Amino acid sequence: MSGPAGAAAGGAPPEPVPVVLSLGANLGDRAAALRAAVAALRAADGLRVDAVSAAVASAPVGEVLEQPEFLNLVVLGRTTLSPRALLELCHEVERRGGLDRSVKVPGGPRPIDVDVVAHGDAVLHEPDLVLPHPRAHERAFVLAPWAQLDPDAVLPGPRGGPVRELLARLDGPLP
């Protein structure tokens, strides 16, 4: 584990740190679900939303490919929340949006999904929290909107690098 002193210990950072969140939905009114989730994030204590990407459509990835297409976006902000507290906030936003984590199928359809992609430069490996997000480097639906918001963005960690370069390495159509 490494990163800002407070974040490395699981505590709140001493100063606000940049965060990247990835939101997706593929059940119900996807656009409304994304708008509601962004509104909830904007209203949260300890998180300032600085930029929200345009939504992009993407095919499902993972083991459950027979499901509706996703609508995804990226939120850039700054937070004084610890990585754990930010994850808990994301889970609360999901819960309010109709996601029941007790029955969620990994990679399956969902009314809303809010992932912490990066929390400052934190590199964490805990059973339920890995930072940066372990698959962000291979997901165009995260990298493309992020690069549009911040062309100089860098994904931290061993699989990281300049977001635009990571995006350029991916095969297939980009959102």
PyMOL commands that place a pseudoatom at each C-alpha (Angstrom):
pseudoatom trace, name=CA, resn=MET, resi=1, chain=A, elem=C, hetatm=0, pos=[0.000, 0.000, 0.000]
pseudoatom trace, name=CA, resn=SER, resi=2, chain=A, elem=C, hetatm=0, pos=[1.275, 3.425, -0.861]
pseudoatom trace, name=CA, resn=GLY, resi=3, chain=A, elem=C, hetatm=0, pos=[0.043, 6.908, -1.687]
pseudoatom trace, name=CA, resn=PRO, resi=4, chain=A, elem=C, hetatm=0, pos=[-0.675, 9.967, 0.430]
pseudoatom trace, name=CA, resn=ALA, resi=5, chain=A, elem=C, hetatm=0, pos=[0.104, 9.274, 4.096]
pseudoatom trace, name=CA, resn=GLY, resi=6, chain=A, elem=C, hetatm=0, pos=[-3.520, 9.401, 5.238]
pseudoatom trace, name=CA, resn=ALA, resi=7, chain=A, elem=C, hetatm=0, pos=[-4.808, 7.449, 2.265]
pseudoatom trace, name=CA, resn=ALA, resi=8, chain=A, elem=C, hetatm=0, pos=[-2.145, 4.756, 2.627]
pseudoatom trace, name=CA, resn=ALA, resi=9, chain=A, elem=C, hetatm=0, pos=[-3.270, 4.132, 6.186]
pseudoatom trace, name=CA, resn=GLY, resi=10, chain=A, elem=C, hetatm=0, pos=[-6.894, 4.068, 5.084]
pseudoatom trace, name=CA, resn=GLY, resi=11, chain=A, elem=C, hetatm=0, pos=[-7.483, 7.458, 6.675]
pseudoatom trace, name=CA, resn=ALA, resi=12, chain=A, elem=C, hetatm=0, pos=[-8.622, 10.727, 5.209]
pseudoatom trace, name=CA, resn=PRO, resi=13, chain=A, elem=C, hetatm=0, pos=[-6.005, 12.592, 3.174]
pseudoatom trace, name=CA, resn=PRO, resi=14, chain=A, elem=C, hetatm=0, pos=[-4.581, 15.733, 4.836]
pseudoatom trace, name=CA, resn=GLU, resi=15, chain=A, elem=C, hetatm=0, pos=[-5.517, 17.800, 1.741]
pseudoatom trace, name=CA, resn=PRO, resi=16, chain=A, elem=C, hetatm=0, pos=[-8.146, 17.130, -0.942]
pseudoatom trace, name=CA, resn=VAL, resi=17, chain=A, elem=C, hetatm=0, pos=[-6.903, 14.637, -3.514]
pseudoatom trace, name=CA, resn=PRO, resi=18, chain=A, elem=C, hetatm=0, pos=[-8.097, 14.113, -7.076]
pseudoatom trace, name=CA, resn=VAL, resi=19, chain=A, elem=C, hetatm=0, pos=[-10.484, 11.240, -7.643]
pseudoatom trace, name=CA, resn=VAL, resi=20, chain=A, elem=C, hetatm=0, pos=[-11.816, 9.506, -10.719]
pseudoatom trace, name=CA, resn=LEU, resi=21, chain=A, elem=C, hetatm=0, pos=[-15.133, 7.671, -10.593]
pseudoatom trace, name=CA, resn=SER, resi=22, chain=A, elem=C, hetatm=0, pos=[-16.678, 5.551, -13.327]
pseudoatom trace, name=CA, resn=LEU, resi=23, chain=A, elem=C, hetatm=0, pos=[-20.456, 5.255, -13.490]
pseudoatom trace, name=CA, resn=GLY, resi=24, chain=A, elem=C, hetatm=0, pos=[-22.456, 2.830, -15.569]
pseudoatom trace, name=CA, resn=ALA, resi=25, chain=A, elem=C, hetatm=0, pos=[-26.024, 1.618, -15.938]
pseudoatom trace, name=CA, resn=ASN, resi=26, chain=A, elem=C, hetatm=0, pos=[-27.753, -0.876, -18.208]
pseudoatom trace, name=CA, resn=LEU, resi=27, chain=A, elem=C, hetatm=0, pos=[-31.183, -1.417, -16.674]
pseudoatom trace, name=CA, resn=GLY, resi=28, chain=A, elem=C, hetatm=0, pos=[-34.176, 0.896, -16.770]
pseudoatom trace, name=CA, resn=ASP, resi=29, chain=A, elem=C, hetatm=0, pos=[-33.745, 4.557, -17.698]
pseudoatom trace, name=CA, resn=ARG, resi=30, chain=A, elem=C, hetatm=0, pos=[-29.956, 4.527, -17.880]
pseudoatom trace, name=CA, resn=ALA, resi=31, chain=A, elem=C, hetatm=0, pos=[-29.552, 8.271, -18.477]
pseudoatom trace, name=CA, resn=ALA, resi=32, chain=A, elem=C, hetatm=0, pos=[-31.828, 9.128, -15.528]
pseudoatom trace, name=CA, resn=ALA, resi=33, chain=A, elem=C, hetatm=0, pos=[-29.916, 6.706, -13.303]
pseudoatom trace, name=CA, resn=LEU, resi=34, chain=A, elem=C, hetatm=0, pos=[-26.624, 8.363, -14.231]
pseudoatom trace, name=CA, resn=ARG, resi=35, chain=A, elem=C, hetatm=0, pos=[-28.052, 11.856, -13.637]
pseudoatom trace, name=CA, resn=ALA, resi=36, chain=A, elem=C, hetatm=0, pos=[-29.375, 10.821, -10.210]
pseudoatom trace, name=CA, resn=ALA, resi=37, chain=A, elem=C, hetatm=0, pos=[-26.045, 9.250, -9.248]
pseudoatom trace, name=CA, resn=VAL, resi=38, chain=A, elem=C, hetatm=0, pos=[-24.100, 12.360, -10.283]
pseudoatom trace, name=CA, resn=ALA, resi=39, chain=A, elem=C, hetatm=0, pos=[-26.551, 14.524, -8.309]
pseudoatom trace, name=CA, resn=ALA, resi=40, chain=A, elem=C, hetatm=0, pos=[-26.037, 12.324, -5.238]
pseudoatom trace, name=CA, resn=LEU, resi=41, chain=A, elem=C, hetatm=0, pos=[-22.257, 12.585, -5.618]
pseudoatom trace, name=CA, resn=ARG, resi=42, chain=A, elem=C, hetatm=0, pos=[-22.501, 16.381, -5.969]
pseudoatom trace, name=CA, resn=ALA, resi=43, chain=A, elem=C, hetatm=0, pos=[-24.529, 16.537, -2.724]
pseudoatom trace, name=CA, resn=ALA, resi=44, chain=A, elem=C, hetatm=0, pos=[-22.124, 14.357, -0.729]
pseudoatom trace, name=CA, resn=ASP, resi=45, chain=A, elem=C, hetatm=0, pos=[-19.991, 15.821, 2.030]
pseudoatom trace, name=CA, resn=GLY, resi=46, chain=A, elem=C, hetatm=0, pos=[-16.262, 15.476, 1.438]
pseudoatom trace, name=CA, resn=LEU, resi=47, chain=A, elem=C, hetatm=0, pos=[-16.494, 15.192, -2.346]
pseudoatom trace, name=CA, resn=ARG, resi=48, chain=A, elem=C, hetatm=0, pos=[-16.397, 18.004, -4.870]
pseudoatom trace, name=CA, resn=VAL, resi=49, chain=A, elem=C, hetatm=0, pos=[-17.431, 17.092, -8.413]
pseudoatom trace, name=CA, resn=ASP, resi=50, chain=A, elem=C, hetatm=0, pos=[-15.339, 19.135, -10.857]
pseudoatom trace, name=CA, resn=ALA, resi=51, chain=A, elem=C, hetatm=0, pos=[-16.247, 17.581, -14.211]
pseudoatom trace, name=CA, resn=VAL, resi=52, chain=A, elem=C, hetatm=0, pos=[-18.651, 15.024, -15.669]
pseudoatom trace, name=CA, resn=SER, resi=53, chain=A, elem=C, hetatm=0, pos=[-18.030, 13.466, -19.069]
pseudoatom trace, name=CA, resn=ALA, resi=54, chain=A, elem=C, hetatm=0, pos=[-20.592, 12.931, -21.750]
pseudoatom trace, name=CA, resn=ALA, resi=55, chain=A, elem=C, hetatm=0, pos=[-22.201, 9.512, -21.520]
pseudoatom trace, name=CA, resn=VAL, resi=56, chain=A, elem=C, hetatm=0, pos=[-20.951, 6.806, -23.874]
pseudoatom trace, name=CA, resn=ALA, resi=57, chain=A, elem=C, hetatm=0, pos=[-22.599, 3.525, -24.828]
pseudoatom trace, name=CA, resn=SER, resi=58, chain=A, elem=C, hetatm=0, pos=[-20.624, 0.339, -24.385]
pseudoatom trace, name=CA, resn=ALA, resi=59, chain=A, elem=C, hetatm=0, pos=[-21.116, -3.368, -24.778]
pseudoatom trace, name=CA, resn=PRO, resi=60, chain=A, elem=C, hetatm=0, pos=[-21.024, -5.520, -21.640]
pseudoatom trace, name=CA, resn=VAL, resi=61, chain=A, elem=C, hetatm=0, pos=[-17.627, -6.929, -20.662]
pseudoatom trace, name=CA, resn=GLY, resi=62, chain=A, elem=C, hetatm=0, pos=[-16.774, -9.974, -18.589]
pseudoatom trace, name=CA, resn=GLU, resi=63, chain=A, elem=C, hetatm=0, pos=[-18.568, -13.260, -18.210]
pseudoatom trace, name=CA, resn=VAL, resi=64, chain=A, elem=C, hetatm=0, pos=[-22.190, -12.108, -18.662]
pseudoatom trace, name=CA, resn=LEU, resi=65, chain=A, elem=C, hetatm=0, pos=[-22.352, -10.817, -22.232]
pseudoatom trace, name=CA, resn=GLU, resi=66, chain=A, elem=C, hetatm=0, pos=[-26.078, -11.460, -22.800]
pseudoatom trace, name=CA, resn=GLN, resi=67, chain=A, elem=C, hetatm=0, pos=[-27.424, -8.278, -21.256]
pseudoatom trace, name=CA, resn=PRO, resi=68, chain=A, elem=C, hetatm=0, pos=[-28.395, -4.761, -22.349]
pseudoatom trace, name=CA, resn=GLU, resi=69, chain=A, elem=C, hetatm=0, pos=[-25.828, -2.214, -23.515]
pseudoatom trace, name=CA, resn=PHE, resi=70, chain=A, elem=C, hetatm=0, pos=[-24.353, 0.063, -20.851]
pseudoatom trace, name=CA, resn=LEU, resi=71, chain=A, elem=C, hetatm=0, pos=[-24.326, 3.824, -20.670]
pseudoatom trace, name=CA, resn=ASN, resi=72, chain=A, elem=C, hetatm=0, pos=[-21.149, 5.025, -18.937]
pseudoatom trace, name=CA, resn=LEU, resi=73, chain=A, elem=C, hetatm=0, pos=[-19.572, 8.272, -17.831]
pseudoatom trace, name=CA, resn=VAL, resi=74, chain=A, elem=C, hetatm=0, pos=[-16.620, 9.471, -15.777]
pseudoatom trace, name=CA, resn=VAL, resi=75, chain=A, elem=C, hetatm=0, pos=[-16.646, 11.943, -12.903]
pseudoatom trace, name=CA, resn=LEU, resi=76, chain=A, elem=C, hetatm=0, pos=[-13.533, 13.880, -11.906]
pseudoatom trace, name=CA, resn=GLY, resi=77, chain=A, elem=C, hetatm=0, pos=[-13.396, 15.523, -8.522]
pseudoatom trace, name=CA, resn=ARG, resi=78, chain=A, elem=C, hetatm=0, pos=[-11.482, 16.143, -5.336]
pseudoatom trace, name=CA, resn=THR, resi=79, chain=A, elem=C, hetatm=0, pos=[-12.109, 14.543, -1.965]
pseudoatom trace, name=CA, resn=THR, resi=80, chain=A, elem=C, hetatm=0, pos=[-11.137, 14.681, 1.666]
pseudoatom trace, name=CA, resn=LEU, resi=81, chain=A, elem=C, hetatm=0, pos=[-12.672, 11.226, 2.155]
pseudoatom trace, name=CA, resn=SER, resi=82, chain=A, elem=C, hetatm=0, pos=[-10.460, 8.220, 2.737]
pseudoatom trace, name=CA, resn=PRO, resi=83, chain=A, elem=C, hetatm=0, pos=[-10.483, 5.603, -0.021]
pseudoatom trace, name=CA, resn=ARG, resi=84, chain=A, elem=C, hetatm=0, pos=[-12.695, 3.406, 2.179]
pseudoatom trace, name=CA, resn=ALA, resi=85, chain=A, elem=C, hetatm=0, pos=[-15.146, 6.240, 2.921]
pseudoatom trace, name=CA, resn=LEU, resi=86, chain=A, elem=C, hetatm=0, pos=[-15.305, 7.092, -0.795]
pseudoatom trace, name=CA, resn=LEU, resi=87, chain=A, elem=C, hetatm=0, pos=[-16.062, 3.447, -1.604]
pseudoatom trace, name=CA, resn=GLU, resi=88, chain=A, elem=C, hetatm=0, pos=[-18.821, 3.463, 1.026]
pseudoatom trace, name=CA, resn=LEU, resi=89, chain=A, elem=C, hetatm=0, pos=[-20.250, 6.640, -0.523]
pseudoatom trace, name=CA, resn=CYS, resi=90, chain=A, elem=C, hetatm=0, pos=[-20.248, 4.944, -3.947]
pseudoatom trace, name=CA, resn=HIS, resi=91, chain=A, elem=C, hetatm=0, pos=[-22.048, 1.924, -2.474]
pseudoatom trace, name=CA, resn=GLU, resi=92, chain=A, elem=C, hetatm=0, pos=[-24.660, 4.208, -0.889]
pseudoatom trace, name=CA, resn=VAL, resi=93, chain=A, elem=C, hetatm=0, pos=[-25.259, 5.938, -4.235]
pseudoatom trace, name=CA, resn=GLU, resi=94, chain=A, elem=C, hetatm=0, pos=[-25.668, 2.505, -5.839]
pseudoatom trace, name=CA, resn=ARG, resi=95, chain=A, elem=C, hetatm=0, pos=[-28.082, 1.405, -3.116]
pseudoatom trace, name=CA, resn=ARG, resi=96, chain=A, elem=C, hetatm=0, pos=[-30.199, 4.549, -3.589]
pseudoatom trace, name=CA, resn=GLY, resi=97, chain=A, elem=C, hetatm=0, pos=[-30.175, 3.845, -7.319]
pseudoatom trace, name=CA, resn=GLY, resi=98, chain=A, elem=C, hetatm=0, pos=[-31.610, 0.367, -6.850]
pseudoatom trace, name=CA, resn=LEU, resi=99, chain=A, elem=C, hetatm=0, pos=[-28.514, -1.859, -6.791]
pseudoatom trace, name=CA, resn=ASP, resi=100, chain=A, elem=C, hetatm=0, pos=[-28.752, -4.651, -4.236]
pseudoatom trace, name=CA, resn=ARG, resi=101, chain=A, elem=C, hetatm=0, pos=[-25.178, -5.835, -3.708]
pseudoatom trace, name=CA, resn=SER, resi=102, chain=A, elem=C, hetatm=0, pos=[-26.409, -8.967, -1.907]
pseudoatom trace, name=CA, resn=VAL, resi=103, chain=A, elem=C, hetatm=0, pos=[-27.866, -10.284, -5.189]
pseudoatom trace, name=CA, resn=LYS, resi=104, chain=A, elem=C, hetatm=0, pos=[-25.614, -8.495, -7.696]
pseudoatom trace, name=CA, resn=VAL, resi=105, chain=A, elem=C, hetatm=0, pos=[-24.096, -10.867, -10.231]
pseudoatom trace, name=CA, resn=PRO, resi=106, chain=A, elem=C, hetatm=0, pos=[-20.461, -9.899, -10.882]
pseudoatom trace, name=CA, resn=GLY, resi=107, chain=A, elem=C, hetatm=0, pos=[-20.369, -8.492, -14.392]
pseudoatom trace, name=CA, resn=GLY, resi=108, chain=A, elem=C, hetatm=0, pos=[-24.136, -8.784, -14.635]
pseudoatom trace, name=CA, resn=PRO, resi=109, chain=A, elem=C, hetatm=0, pos=[-26.785, -6.185, -15.407]
pseudoatom trace, name=CA, resn=ARG, resi=110, chain=A, elem=C, hetatm=0, pos=[-27.343, -3.363, -12.945]
pseudoatom trace, name=CA, resn=PRO, resi=111, chain=A, elem=C, hetatm=0, pos=[-29.403, -0.205, -12.578]
pseudoatom trace, name=CA, resn=ILE, resi=112, chain=A, elem=C, hetatm=0, pos=[-26.309, 1.777, -11.503]
pseudoatom trace, name=CA, resn=ASP, resi=113, chain=A, elem=C, hetatm=0, pos=[-22.672, 1.015, -10.790]
pseudoatom trace, name=CA, resn=VAL, resi=114, chain=A, elem=C, hetatm=0, pos=[-20.228, 3.508, -9.271]
pseudoatom trace, name=CA, resn=ASP, resi=115, chain=A, elem=C, hetatm=0, pos=[-16.564, 2.485, -9.214]
pseudoatom trace, name=CA, resn=VAL, resi=116, chain=A, elem=C, hetatm=0, pos=[-13.606, 4.268, -7.684]
pseudoatom trace, name=CA, resn=VAL, resi=117, chain=A, elem=C, hetatm=0, pos=[-11.031, 4.297, -10.481]
pseudoatom trace, name=CA, resn=ALA, resi=118, chain=A, elem=C, hetatm=0, pos=[-8.370, 6.375, -8.719]
pseudoatom trace, name=CA, resn=HIS, resi=119, chain=A, elem=C, hetatm=0, pos=[-7.961, 8.153, -5.377]
pseudoatom trace, name=CA, resn=GLY, resi=120, chain=A, elem=C, hetatm=0, pos=[-4.949, 10.425, -5.698]
pseudoatom trace, name=CA, resn=ASP, resi=121, chain=A, elem=C, hetatm=0, pos=[-1.902, 8.262, -6.235]
pseudoatom trace, name=CA, resn=ALA, resi=122, chain=A, elem=C, hetatm=0, pos=[-3.112, 5.609, -3.791]
pseudoatom trace, name=CA, resn=VAL, resi=123, chain=A, elem=C, hetatm=0, pos=[-2.193, 2.024, -4.575]
pseudoatom trace, name=CA, resn=LEU, resi=124, chain=A, elem=C, hetatm=0, pos=[-4.245, -0.269, -2.333]
pseudoatom trace, name=CA, resn=HIS, resi=125, chain=A, elem=C, hetatm=0, pos=[-4.790, -4.019, -2.369]
pseudoatom trace, name=CA, resn=GLU, resi=126, chain=A, elem=C, hetatm=0, pos=[-7.548, -4.954, 0.054]
pseudoatom trace, name=CA, resn=PRO, resi=127, chain=A, elem=C, hetatm=0, pos=[-10.105, -7.743, -0.417]
pseudoatom trace, name=CA, resn=ASP, resi=128, chain=A, elem=C, hetatm=0, pos=[-12.897, -5.333, -1.405]
pseudoatom trace, name=CA, resn=LEU, resi=129, chain=A, elem=C, hetatm=0, pos=[-10.927, -2.263, -2.491]
pseudoatom trace, name=CA, resn=VAL, resi=130, chain=A, elem=C, hetatm=0, pos=[-8.176, -2.241, -5.094]
pseudoatom trace, name=CA, resn=LEU, resi=131, chain=A, elem=C, hetatm=0, pos=[-6.790, 1.096, -6.265]
pseudoatom trace, name=CA, resn=PRO, resi=132, chain=A, elem=C, hetatm=0, pos=[-6.389, 2.075, -8.912]
pseudoatom trace, name=CA, resn=HIS, resi=133, chain=A, elem=C, hetatm=0, pos=[-9.285, 0.041, -10.308]
pseudoatom trace, name=CA, resn=PRO, resi=134, chain=A, elem=C, hetatm=0, pos=[-7.678, -3.224, -11.453]
pseudoatom trace, name=CA, resn=ARG, resi=135, chain=A, elem=C, hetatm=0, pos=[-9.245, -3.182, -14.937]
pseudoatom trace, name=CA, resn=ALA, resi=136, chain=A, elem=C, hetatm=0, pos=[-9.366, 0.557, -15.682]
pseudoatom trace, name=CA, resn=HIS, resi=137, chain=A, elem=C, hetatm=0, pos=[-6.342, 0.306, -17.974]
pseudoatom trace, name=CA, resn=GLU, resi=138, chain=A, elem=C, hetatm=0, pos=[-8.243, -2.024, -20.325]
pseudoatom trace, name=CA, resn=ARG, resi=139, chain=A, elem=C, hetatm=0, pos=[-11.636, -0.314, -20.438]
pseudoatom trace, name=CA, resn=ALA, resi=140, chain=A, elem=C, hetatm=0, pos=[-12.257, 2.199, -23.204]
pseudoatom trace, name=CA, resn=PHE, resi=141, chain=A, elem=C, hetatm=0, pos=[-15.530, 3.227, -21.555]
pseudoatom trace, name=CA, resn=VAL, resi=142, chain=A, elem=C, hetatm=0, pos=[-13.431, 4.558, -18.650]
pseudoatom trace, name=CA, resn=LEU, resi=143, chain=A, elem=C, hetatm=0, pos=[-10.365, 5.797, -20.511]
pseudoatom trace, name=CA, resn=ALA, resi=144, chain=A, elem=C, hetatm=0, pos=[-12.080, 7.632, -23.395]
pseudoatom trace, name=CA, resn=PRO, resi=145, chain=A, elem=C, hetatm=0, pos=[-14.374, 9.841, -21.283]
pseudoatom trace, name=CA, resn=TRP, resi=146, chain=A, elem=C, hetatm=0, pos=[-11.526, 10.450, -18.801]
pseudoatom trace, name=CA, resn=ALA, resi=147, chain=A, elem=C, hetatm=0, pos=[-9.165, 11.509, -21.600]
pseudoatom trace, name=CA, resn=GLN, resi=148, chain=A, elem=C, hetatm=0, pos=[-11.818, 13.856, -22.981]
pseudoatom trace, name=CA, resn=LEU, resi=149, chain=A, elem=C, hetatm=0, pos=[-12.122, 15.572, -19.598]
pseudoatom trace, name=CA, resn=ASP, resi=150, chain=A, elem=C, hetatm=0, pos=[-8.384, 15.605, -18.865]
pseudoatom trace, name=CA, resn=PRO, resi=151, chain=A, elem=C, hetatm=0, pos=[-6.125, 14.936, -21.892]
pseudoatom trace, name=CA, resn=ASP, resi=152, chain=A, elem=C, hetatm=0, pos=[-3.043, 14.862, -19.632]
pseudoatom trace, name=CA, resn=ALA, resi=153, chain=A, elem=C, hetatm=0, pos=[-4.494, 12.402, -17.116]
pseudoatom trace, name=CA, resn=VAL, resi=154, chain=A, elem=C, hetatm=0, pos=[-2.334, 9.599, -15.764]
pseudoatom trace, name=CA, resn=LEU, resi=155, chain=A, elem=C, hetatm=0, pos=[-3.664, 6.375, -14.271]
pseudoatom trace, name=CA, resn=PRO, resi=156, chain=A, elem=C, hetatm=0, pos=[-1.475, 5.613, -11.229]
pseudoatom trace, name=CA, resn=GLY, resi=157, chain=A, elem=C, hetatm=0, pos=[-0.118, 2.201, -10.342]
pseudoatom trace, name=CA, resn=PRO, resi=158, chain=A, elem=C, hetatm=0, pos=[1.830, -0.579, -12.018]
pseudoatom trace, name=CA, resn=ARG, resi=159, chain=A, elem=C, hetatm=0, pos=[-0.664, -0.982, -14.900]
pseudoatom trace, name=CA, resn=GLY, resi=160, chain=A, elem=C, hetatm=0, pos=[-1.106, 2.744, -15.258]
pseudoatom trace, name=CA, resn=GLY, resi=161, chain=A, elem=C, hetatm=0, pos=[0.357, 5.419, -17.426]
pseudoatom trace, name=CA, resn=PRO, resi=162, chain=A, elem=C, hetatm=0, pos=[-0.903, 8.298, -19.530]
pseudoatom trace, name=CA, resn=VAL, resi=163, chain=A, elem=C, hetatm=0, pos=[-4.612, 7.663, -20.105]
pseudoatom trace, name=CA, resn=ARG, resi=164, chain=A, elem=C, hetatm=0, pos=[-4.422, 8.613, -23.786]
pseudoatom trace, name=CA, resn=GLU, resi=165, chain=A, elem=C, hetatm=0, pos=[-1.599, 6.094, -24.344]
pseudoatom trace, name=CA, resn=LEU, resi=166, chain=A, elem=C, hetatm=0, pos=[-3.511, 3.361, -22.511]
pseudoatom trace, name=CA, resn=LEU, resi=167, chain=A, elem=C, hetatm=0, pos=[-6.548, 4.113, -24.655]
pseudoatom trace, name=CA, resn=ALA, resi=168, chain=A, elem=C, hetatm=0, pos=[-4.498, 4.025, -27.879]
pseudoatom trace, name=CA, resn=ARG, resi=169, chain=A, elem=C, hetatm=0, pos=[-3.282, 0.482, -27.003]
pseudoatom trace, name=CA, resn=LEU, resi=170, chain=A, elem=C, hetatm=0, pos=[-6.780, -0.976, -26.846]
pseudoatom trace, name=CA, resn=ASP, resi=171, chain=A, elem=C, hetatm=0, pos=[-8.137, -2.953, -29.781]
pseudoatom trace, name=CA, resn=GLY, resi=172, chain=A, elem=C, hetatm=0, pos=[-11.642, -2.530, -31.069]
pseudoatom trace, name=CA, resn=PRO, resi=173, chain=A, elem=C, hetatm=0, pos=[-14.025, 0.350, -31.453]
pseudoatom trace, name=CA, resn=LEU, resi=174, chain=A, elem=C, hetatm=0, pos=[-13.800, 3.203, -29.012]
pseudoatom trace, name=CA, resn=PRO, resi=175, chain=A, elem=C, hetatm=0, pos=[-16.842, 4.880, -27.551]
for i in range(1, 175): cmd.bond("trace and resi %d" % i, "trace and resi %d" % (i + 1))
show_as sticks, trace
zoom trace
